[in-house]
Amino acid sequence: MGVCTAFHVVMGDLAVHLLQGLIGEEVTQNQRVLLIFAIGWLVVLPLSLTLTSDSILLSTTAVVGFTCFMVVVGSCGYVCFMDAVKGNILSNLPSSAMMEGVHVVLLISVVMSIPSIIQPCRQAIGTLLFEQQVNGTFSVKGDMSLCQHIATTSILLFLTMTAGILVQDVETVLGVVGTTTGAIICYIFPSLMQSKLRKGTVSGKVDHAARIYF
């Protein structure tokens, strides 16, 4: 959800830049909000509802697009501008017809990537909340009914879109995601897994008793 929020921020920045070029004047905050909601509900939501775990077209397109931008605009941009590079590296480059085309292609790539991010998040929620256990285990498919599928996708999109509107700095979003998930993956989850595995052992019972006592 954090990465999806960052993508909404980037999507908003790109869309605002293109709209400013079309209308020739500064885009207001209200116009930015309407623009993000319009793209989200009219484009991203239908794509997210139709995307399944077997659909690889959007994922492949997004990966290829971002790889090209990373190698060409990213690497070459850092070599050219070094410490002067901005958070959005495209802002360092002069405005031209080619750069407008780059913004359009990047916007399309971002929009097509959001459904690919929502899909595994929706699958995890489906496994956690809706899927029934079989012989004490989950199939980890995240199967859900049509209503649950639509409701979960809409809620995920609304929450991440709202967060992307409120926090307009993509660096802040990625910083929060990196610090929280990094600590969880590196320290909290391994400890919980170890505690779970040692729960029935003698040392595990001693540790549990010690934690209760202290």
For each residue, the residues with C-beta under 8 A, 3 or more apart:
1: 4 5 121 156 159 160 163
2: 5 6 173 174 176 177 180 181
3: 6 7 117 177
4: 1 7 8 114 117 118 121 156 160
5: 1 2 8 9 160 163 164 167 173
6: 2 3 9 10 164 170 173 174 177
7: 3 4 10 11 110 113 114 117 164
8: 4 5 11 12 36 40 114 160 161 163 164 165
9: 5 6 12 13 164 167 168 169 170 173
10: 6 7 13 14 88 110 170
11: 7 8 14 15 36 39 107 110 111 114 164
12: 8 9 15 16 32 35 36 164 165 168
13: 9 10 16 17 88 168 170
14: 10 11 17 18 103 106 107 110
15: 11 12 18 19 32 35 36 39 107
16: 12 13 19 20 27 31 32 35
17: 13 14 20 21 103
18: 14 15 21 22 100 103 104 107
19: 15 16 22 23 27 31 35
20: 16 17 23 24 25 26 27
21: 17 18 24 95 100
22: 18 19
23: 19 20 27
24: 20 21
25: 20
26: 20
27: 16 19 20 23 31 32 35
28: 31 32
29: 32 33
30: 33 34
31: 16 19 27 28 34 35
32: 12 15 16 27 28 29 35 36 165
33: 29 30 36 37 165
34: 30 31 37 38
35: 12 15 16 19 27 31 32 38 39
36: 8 11 12 15 32 33 39 40 161 164 165
37: 33 34 40 41 161
38: 34 35 41 42
39: 11 15 35 36 42 43 44 111
40: 8 36 37 43 44 45 157 161
41: 37 38 44 45 157
42: 38 39 45 46
43: 39 40 46 47 111
44: 39 40 41 47 48 111 114 115 157
45: 40 41 42 48 49 153 154 157
46: 42 43 49 50
47: 43 44 50 51 58 111 112 114 115
48: 44 45 51 114 115 118 119 122 153 156 157
49: 45 46 149 150 153
50: 46 47 55
51: 47 48 55 58 115 116 118 119
52: 55 119
53: 119 123 141
54:
55: 50 51 52 58 59 119
56: 59 60
57: 60 61
58: 47 51 55 61 62 112 113 115 116
59: 55 56 62 63 116
60: 56 57 63 64
61: 57 58 64 65 109 112
62: 58 59 65 66 109 112 113 116
63: 59 60 66 67
64: 60 61 67 68
65: 61 62 68 69 105 106 108 109 112
66: 62 63 69 70 109 113
67: 63 64 70 71
68: 64 65 71 72
69: 65 66 72 73 74 102 106 109
70: 66 67 73 74 75
71: 67 68 74 75
72: 68 69 75 76
73: 69 70 76 77 89 90 93 102
74: 69 70 71 77 78 89
75: 70 71 72 78 79
76: 72 73 79 80
77: 73 74 80 81 85 89 92 93
78: 74 75 81 82 85 89
79: 75 76 82
80: 76 77 92
81: 77 78 84 85 89 92
82: 78 79 85
83:
84: 81 92
85: 77 78 81 82 89 92
86: 89 91 92
87: 91 169 170 171
88: 10 13 91 170
89: 73 74 77 78 81 85 86 92 93
90: 73 93 99 102 103 106
91: 86 87 88
92: 77 80 81 84 85 86 89
93: 73 77 89 90 99
94: 99
95: 21 99 100
96: 99 100
97: 100 101
98: 101 102
99: 90 93 94 95 96 102 103
100: 18 21 95 96 97 103 104
101: 97 98 104 105
102: 69 73 90 98 99 105 106
103: 14 17 18 90 99 100 106 107
104: 18 100 101 107 108
105: 65 101 102 108 109
106: 14 65 69 90 102 103 109 110
107: 11 14 15 18 103 104 110 111
108: 65 104 105 111 112
109: 61 62 65 66 69 105 106 112 113
110: 7 10 11 14 106 107 113 114
111: 11 39 43 44 47 107 108 114
112: 47 58 61 62 65 108 109 115 116
113: 7 58 62 66 109 110 116 117
114: 4 7 8 11 44 47 48 110 111 117 118 157
115: 44 47 48 51 58 112 118 119
116: 51 58 59 62 112 113 119
117: 3 4 7 113 114 120 121
118: 4 48 51 114 115 121 122 153 156 157 160
119: 48 51 52 53 55 115 116 122 123
120: 117 123 124
121: 1 4 117 118 124 125 156
122: 48 118 119 125 126 142 149 152 153 156
123: 53 119 120 126 127 141 142
124: 120 121 127 128 142
125: 121 122 128 129 130 142 152 156
126: 122 123 129 130 131 141 142 143 144 148 152
127: 123 124 130 131 138 140 141 142
128: 124 125 131
129: 125 126
130: 125 126 127 142 143 144 145 148
131: 126 127 128 138 139 141 142 143 144
132:
133: 136 137 138
134: 137 138 139
135:
136: 133
137: 133 134
138: 127 131 133 134
139: 131 134 143
140: 127
141: 53 123 126 127 131
142: 122 123 124 125 126 127 130 131
143: 126 130 131 139
144: 126 130 131 148 149 152
145: 130 148 149
146: 149 150
147: 150 151
148: 126 130 144 145 151 152
149: 49 122 144 145 146 152 153
150: 49 146 147 153 154
151: 147 148 154 155
152: 122 125 126 144 148 149 155 156
153: 45 48 49 118 122 149 150 156 157
154: 45 150 151 157 158
155: 151 152 158 159
156: 1 4 48 118 121 122 125 152 153 159 160
157: 40 41 44 45 48 114 118 153 154 160 161
158: 154 155 161 162
159: 1 155 156 162 163
160: 1 4 5 8 118 156 157 163 164
161: 8 36 37 40 157 158 164 165
162: 158 159 165 166
163: 1 5 8 159 160 166 167 173
164: 5 6 7 8 9 11 12 36 160 161 167 168 173
165: 8 12 32 33 36 161 162 168
166: 162 163
167: 5 9 163 164 172 173
168: 9 12 13 164 165
169: 9 87 172 173
170: 6 9 10 13 87 88 173 174
171: 87 174 175
172: 167 169 175 176
173: 2 5 6 9 163 164 167 169 170 176 177
174: 2 6 170 171 177 178
175: 171 172 178 179
176: 2 172 173 179 180
177: 2 3 6 173 174 180 181
178: 174 175 181 182
179: 175 176 182 183
180: 2 176 177 183 184
181: 2 177 178 184 185
182: 178 179 185 186
183: 179 180 186 187 188
184: 180 181 187 188 189
185: 181 182 188 189
186: 182 183 190
187: 183 184 190 191
188: 183 184 185 191 192
189: 184 185 192 193
190: 186 187 193 194
191: 187 188 194 195
192: 188 189 195 196
193: 189 190 196 197
194: 190 191 197 198
195: 191 192 198 199 204 207
196: 192 193 199
197: 193 194
198: 194 195 201 203 204 207
199: 195 196 204 208
200: 204
201: 198 204 205
202: 205 206
203: 198 206 207
204: 195 198 199 200 201 207 208
205: 201 202 208 209
206: 202 203 209 210
207: 195 198 203 204 210 211
208: 199 204 205 211 212
209: 205 206 212 213
210: 206 207 213 214
211: 207 208 214
212: 208 209
213: 209 210
214: 210 211
